[in-house]
Amino acid sequence: MSAPPRKVLGRLSLPERTFLTDALRTETVGGVLLLVAAVTALIWANVPALQSSYETVSHYHLGPATLGLDLSVEHWAADGLLAIFFFVAGIELKRELVAGDLKDPKAAALPVVAALCGMAVPALVYTLTNLTGGGSLAGWAVPTATDIAFALAVLAVIGTWLPSALRAFLLTLAVVDDLFAILIIAVFFTADIDFAA
């Protein structure tokens, strides 16, 4: 007796669904997907023969216009997906602070101090390099921020072999670094701050 023919877009069998669900829940898969997507996007955006198609896709608008969500693919990726990403990172950080390896304030202080030092040193190197080279000092805040998405993607790829305390340390460092970088931009690079907004 042969198996029934499978539909092209039909529902997966239970073992296949379980495998796919488990694979997508694994952080390693998410990290690898992010790194592969980043390399693909870099190639796609920088190869002259492909640039026009990249621009077409990134500026394509989709979403419900009546809700004010008729946004470009670029805008959805930059604002929509990153908001979800930061939400998940915040939930994971909260779990570490409440019940994980960072529930002790002394343990939580170390990654905060490391993040502050990790911001100060690149800003200092940038400033010294531009002072001696005659460059502009206007961009000193740029090297202070860690790209949290890539930091966590790399951590997810190699993180299965790391102790949970080190993972919590790196997560906290990346999140605190980004928070302080946002504060630097808000304080030093805006004319006025609207606390009600």
MODELLER restraints for C-alpha pairs under 7 A, 6 or more apart:
rsr = mdl.restraints
at = mdl.atoms
rsr.add(forms.Gaussian(group=physical.xy_distance, feature=features.Distance(at['CA:23:A'], at['CA:29:A']), mean=6.46, stdev=0.5))
rsr.add(forms.Gaussian(group=physical.xy_distance, feature=features.Distance(at['CA:24:A'], at['CA:30:A']), mean=6.74, stdev=0.5))
rsr.add(forms.Gaussian(group=physical.xy_distance, feature=features.Distance(at['CA:27:A'], at['CA:156:A']), mean=5.22, stdev=0.5))
rsr.add(forms.Gaussian(group=physical.xy_distance, feature=features.Distance(at['CA:28:A'], at['CA:156:A']), mean=4.96, stdev=0.5))
rsr.add(forms.Gaussian(group=physical.xy_distance, feature=features.Distance(at['CA:28:A'], at['CA:157:A']), mean=4.48, stdev=0.5))
rsr.add(forms.Gaussian(group=physical.xy_distance, feature=features.Distance(at['CA:31:A'], at['CA:153:A']), mean=3.98, stdev=0.5))
rsr.add(forms.Gaussian(group=physical.xy_distance, feature=features.Distance(at['CA:31:A'], at['CA:154:A']), mean=6.29, stdev=0.5))
rsr.add(forms.Gaussian(group=physical.xy_distance, feature=features.Distance(at['CA:31:A'], at['CA:156:A']), mean=5.38, stdev=0.5))
rsr.add(forms.Gaussian(group=physical.xy_distance, feature=features.Distance(at['CA:31:A'], at['CA:157:A']), mean=5.51, stdev=0.5))
rsr.add(forms.Gaussian(group=physical.xy_distance, feature=features.Distance(at['CA:32:A'], at['CA:157:A']), mean=6.41, stdev=0.5))
rsr.add(forms.Gaussian(group=physical.xy_distance, feature=features.Distance(at['CA:34:A'], at['CA:153:A']), mean=6.63, stdev=0.5))
rsr.add(forms.Gaussian(group=physical.xy_distance, feature=features.Distance(at['CA:44:A'], at['CA:50:A']), mean=5.71, stdev=0.5))
rsr.add(forms.Gaussian(group=physical.xy_distance, feature=features.Distance(at['CA:44:A'], at['CA:51:A']), mean=6.47, stdev=0.5))
rsr.add(forms.Gaussian(group=physical.xy_distance, feature=features.Distance(at['CA:44:A'], at['CA:54:A']), mean=6.34, stdev=0.5))
rsr.add(forms.Gaussian(group=physical.xy_distance, feature=features.Distance(at['CA:45:A'], at['CA:51:A']), mean=5.17, stdev=0.5))
rsr.add(forms.Gaussian(group=physical.xy_distance, feature=features.Distance(at['CA:45:A'], at['CA:54:A']), mean=5.86, stdev=0.5))
rsr.add(forms.Gaussian(group=physical.xy_distance, feature=features.Distance(at['CA:57:A'], at['CA:73:A']), mean=6.95, stdev=0.5))
rsr.add(forms.Gaussian(group=physical.xy_distance, feature=features.Distance(at['CA:58:A'], at['CA:72:A']), mean=6.47, stdev=0.5))
rsr.add(forms.Gaussian(group=physical.xy_distance, feature=features.Distance(at['CA:58:A'], at['CA:73:A']), mean=5.04, stdev=0.5))
rsr.add(forms.Gaussian(group=physical.xy_distance, feature=features.Distance(at['CA:58:A'], at['CA:74:A']), mean=4.85, stdev=0.5))
rsr.add(forms.Gaussian(group=physical.xy_distance, feature=features.Distance(at['CA:59:A'], at['CA:72:A']), mean=5.08, stdev=0.5))
rsr.add(forms.Gaussian(group=physical.xy_distance, feature=features.Distance(at['CA:59:A'], at['CA:73:A']), mean=6.11, stdev=0.5))
rsr.add(forms.Gaussian(group=physical.xy_distance, feature=features.Distance(at['CA:59:A'], at['CA:74:A']), mean=6.39, stdev=0.5))
rsr.add(forms.Gaussian(group=physical.xy_distance, feature=features.Distance(at['CA:60:A'], at['CA:72:A']), mean=5.16, stdev=0.5))
rsr.add(forms.Gaussian(group=physical.xy_distance, feature=features.Distance(at['CA:60:A'], at['CA:73:A']), mean=5.86, stdev=0.5))
rsr.add(forms.Gaussian(group=physical.xy_distance, feature=features.Distance(at['CA:61:A'], at['CA:70:A']), mean=5.94, stdev=0.5))
rsr.add(forms.Gaussian(group=physical.xy_distance, feature=features.Distance(at['CA:61:A'], at['CA:71:A']), mean=5.08, stdev=0.5))
rsr.add(forms.Gaussian(group=physical.xy_distance, feature=features.Distance(at['CA:61:A'], at['CA:72:A']), mean=4.07, stdev=0.5))
rsr.add(forms.Gaussian(group=physical.xy_distance, feature=features.Distance(at['CA:61:A'], at['CA:73:A']), mean=6.24, stdev=0.5))
rsr.add(forms.Gaussian(group=physical.xy_distance, feature=features.Distance(at['CA:62:A'], at['CA:70:A']), mean=5.20, stdev=0.5))
rsr.add(forms.Gaussian(group=physical.xy_distance, feature=features.Distance(at['CA:62:A'], at['CA:71:A']), mean=5.69, stdev=0.5))
rsr.add(forms.Gaussian(group=physical.xy_distance, feature=features.Distance(at['CA:62:A'], at['CA:72:A']), mean=6.29, stdev=0.5))
rsr.add(forms.Gaussian(group=physical.xy_distance, feature=features.Distance(at['CA:63:A'], at['CA:69:A']), mean=5.30, stdev=0.5))
rsr.add(forms.Gaussian(group=physical.xy_distance, feature=features.Distance(at['CA:63:A'], at['CA:70:A']), mean=4.46, stdev=0.5))
rsr.add(forms.Gaussian(group=physical.xy_distance, feature=features.Distance(at['CA:63:A'], at['CA:71:A']), mean=6.31, stdev=0.5))
rsr.add(forms.Gaussian(group=physical.xy_distance, feature=features.Distance(at['CA:64:A'], at['CA:70:A']), mean=5.45, stdev=0.5))
rsr.add(forms.Gaussian(group=physical.xy_distance, feature=features.Distance(at['CA:93:A'], at['CA:171:A']), mean=6.97, stdev=0.5))
rsr.add(forms.Gaussian(group=physical.xy_distance, feature=features.Distance(at['CA:93:A'], at['CA:172:A']), mean=6.59, stdev=0.5))
rsr.add(forms.Gaussian(group=physical.xy_distance, feature=features.Distance(at['CA:96:A'], at['CA:102:A']), mean=5.40, stdev=0.5))
rsr.add(forms.Gaussian(group=physical.xy_distance, feature=features.Distance(at['CA:96:A'], at['CA:103:A']), mean=6.62, stdev=0.5))
rsr.add(forms.Gaussian(group=physical.xy_distance, feature=features.Distance(at['CA:96:A'], at['CA:168:A']), mean=6.57, stdev=0.5))
rsr.add(forms.Gaussian(group=physical.xy_distance, feature=features.Distance(at['CA:97:A'], at['CA:103:A']), mean=4.53, stdev=0.5))
rsr.add(forms.Gaussian(group=physical.xy_distance, feature=features.Distance(at['CA:101:A'], at['CA:165:A']), mean=5.49, stdev=0.5))
rsr.add(forms.Gaussian(group=physical.xy_distance, feature=features.Distance(at['CA:101:A'], at['CA:168:A']), mean=6.65, stdev=0.5))
rsr.add(forms.Gaussian(group=physical.xy_distance, feature=features.Distance(at['CA:102:A'], at['CA:108:A']), mean=4.94, stdev=0.5))
rsr.add(forms.Gaussian(group=physical.xy_distance, feature=features.Distance(at['CA:111:A'], at['CA:169:A']), mean=5.58, stdev=0.5))
rsr.add(forms.Gaussian(group=physical.xy_distance, feature=features.Distance(at['CA:111:A'], at['CA:172:A']), mean=6.02, stdev=0.5))
rsr.add(forms.Gaussian(group=physical.xy_distance, feature=features.Distance(at['CA:111:A'], at['CA:173:A']), mean=4.97, stdev=0.5))
rsr.add(forms.Gaussian(group=physical.xy_distance, feature=features.Distance(at['CA:112:A'], at['CA:173:A']), mean=6.11, stdev=0.5))
rsr.add(forms.Gaussian(group=physical.xy_distance, feature=features.Distance(at['CA:112:A'], at['CA:176:A']), mean=6.32, stdev=0.5))
rsr.add(forms.Gaussian(group=physical.xy_distance, feature=features.Distance(at['CA:114:A'], at['CA:173:A']), mean=6.69, stdev=0.5))
rsr.add(forms.Gaussian(group=physical.xy_distance, feature=features.Distance(at['CA:115:A'], at['CA:173:A']), mean=5.03, stdev=0.5))
rsr.add(forms.Gaussian(group=physical.xy_distance, feature=features.Distance(at['CA:115:A'], at['CA:176:A']), mean=6.30, stdev=0.5))
rsr.add(forms.Gaussian(group=physical.xy_distance, feature=features.Distance(at['CA:115:A'], at['CA:177:A']), mean=5.08, stdev=0.5))
rsr.add(forms.Gaussian(group=physical.xy_distance, feature=features.Distance(at['CA:116:A'], at['CA:177:A']), mean=6.83, stdev=0.5))
rsr.add(forms.Gaussian(group=physical.xy_distance, feature=features.Distance(at['CA:119:A'], at['CA:144:A']), mean=4.31, stdev=0.5))
rsr.add(forms.Gaussian(group=physical.xy_distance, feature=features.Distance(at['CA:119:A'], at['CA:145:A']), mean=6.79, stdev=0.5))
rsr.add(forms.Gaussian(group=physical.xy_distance, feature=features.Distance(at['CA:119:A'], at['CA:177:A']), mean=6.85, stdev=0.5))
rsr.add(forms.Gaussian(group=physical.xy_distance, feature=features.Distance(at['CA:120:A'], at['CA:144:A']), mean=6.89, stdev=0.5))
rsr.add(forms.Gaussian(group=physical.xy_distance, feature=features.Distance(at['CA:122:A'], at['CA:143:A']), mean=5.64, stdev=0.5))
rsr.add(forms.Gaussian(group=physical.xy_distance, feature=features.Distance(at['CA:122:A'], at['CA:144:A']), mean=6.03, stdev=0.5))
rsr.add(forms.Gaussian(group=physical.xy_distance, feature=features.Distance(at['CA:123:A'], at['CA:140:A']), mean=5.41, stdev=0.5))
rsr.add(forms.Gaussian(group=physical.xy_distance, feature=features.Distance(at['CA:123:A'], at['CA:141:A']), mean=6.34, stdev=0.5))
rsr.add(forms.Gaussian(group=physical.xy_distance, feature=features.Distance(at['CA:123:A'], at['CA:143:A']), mean=5.99, stdev=0.5))
rsr.add(forms.Gaussian(group=physical.xy_distance, feature=features.Distance(at['CA:123:A'], at['CA:144:A']), mean=5.88, stdev=0.5))
rsr.add(forms.Gaussian(group=physical.xy_distance, feature=features.Distance(at['CA:126:A'], at['CA:140:A']), mean=6.09, stdev=0.5))
rsr.add(forms.Gaussian(group=physical.xy_distance, feature=features.Distance(at['CA:127:A'], at['CA:137:A']), mean=6.17, stdev=0.5))
rsr.add(forms.Gaussian(group=physical.xy_distance, feature=features.Distance(at['CA:127:A'], at['CA:140:A']), mean=6.23, stdev=0.5))
rsr.add(forms.Gaussian(group=physical.xy_distance, feature=features.Distance(at['CA:130:A'], at['CA:136:A']), mean=6.12, stdev=0.5))
rsr.add(forms.Gaussian(group=physical.xy_distance, feature=features.Distance(at['CA:130:A'], at['CA:137:A']), mean=6.39, stdev=0.5))
rsr.add(forms.Gaussian(group=physical.xy_distance, feature=features.Distance(at['CA:144:A'], at['CA:181:A']), mean=6.17, stdev=0.5))
rsr.add(forms.Gaussian(group=physical.xy_distance, feature=features.Distance(at['CA:145:A'], at['CA:177:A']), mean=6.06, stdev=0.5))
rsr.add(forms.Gaussian(group=physical.xy_distance, feature=features.Distance(at['CA:145:A'], at['CA:178:A']), mean=5.52, stdev=0.5))
rsr.add(forms.Gaussian(group=physical.xy_distance, feature=features.Distance(at['CA:145:A'], at['CA:181:A']), mean=5.36, stdev=0.5))
rsr.add(forms.Gaussian(group=physical.xy_distance, feature=features.Distance(at['CA:146:A'], at['CA:174:A']), mean=6.21, stdev=0.5))
rsr.add(forms.Gaussian(group=physical.xy_distance, feature=features.Distance(at['CA:146:A'], at['CA:177:A']), mean=6.32, stdev=0.5))
rsr.add(forms.Gaussian(group=physical.xy_distance, feature=features.Distance(at['CA:146:A'], at['CA:178:A']), mean=6.21, stdev=0.5))
rsr.add(forms.Gaussian(group=physical.xy_distance, feature=features.Distance(at['CA:148:A'], at['CA:174:A']), mean=5.41, stdev=0.5))
rsr.add(forms.Gaussian(group=physical.xy_distance, feature=features.Distance(at['CA:148:A'], at['CA:175:A']), mean=6.70, stdev=0.5))
rsr.add(forms.Gaussian(group=physical.xy_distance, feature=features.Distance(at['CA:159:A'], at['CA:167:A']), mean=6.81, stdev=0.5))
